[in-house]
Amino acid sequence: MNVEWFSNDKEKIATIYENNITFNTVASNYFKDIYSTLIGYDIENNVLLVKPVSKDDVTTRNIPSEELHSVSIKPSYGRINGKNIIKKLCNYFPINFSLKKAYRYMCEWSNEEKLLKIYLTKEVK
């Protein structure tokens, strides 16, 4: 008998809508106790980066408020609202909301960099 046992690991998923980025429960757990987030884009690898920021980070690193994006955490998801964020993302990566209302992507937490990586080349169908 050839058996492949299933792992209990849950996938981290980010769904990008025209107005927000929504994280499933597993992905949103990294943002539970934070003050805000920084959002960036890795051009070479087509990866959207979401970095948790504490209140201490804001004061000690002198992060401008216009670079911060709040995240709301609910029991079953997390969300970063902002149509402007999605517009900026579309300048780097082609997402067409007239074809689909939402795009789901695989994510991975980087312990080394302390940020969530959303792999835009790994769409979940």
HELIX and SHEET records of a PDB file:
HELIX    1   1 THR A   25  SER A   28  1                                   4    
HELIX    2   2 ASN A   29  PHE A   31  5                                   3    
HELIX    3   3 LYS A   55  THR A   60  1                                   6    
HELIX    4   4 SER A   65  GLU A   67  5                                   3    
HELIX    5   5 LYS A   83  TYR A   92  1                                  10    
SHEET    1   A 8 SER A  36  ASP A  42  0                                        
SHEET    2   A 8 VAL A  47  VAL A  53 -1                                        
SHEET    3   A 8 LEU A 115  GLU A 123 -1                                        
SHEET    4   A 8 ALA A 102  SER A 110 -1                                        
SHEET    5   A 8 ILE A  13  TYR A  17 -1                                        
SHEET    6   A 8 ASN A  20  ASN A  24 -1                                        
SHEET    7   A 8 TYR A  77  ASN A  81 -1                                        
SHEET    8   A 8 SER A  72  ILE A  73 -1                                        
END                                                                             
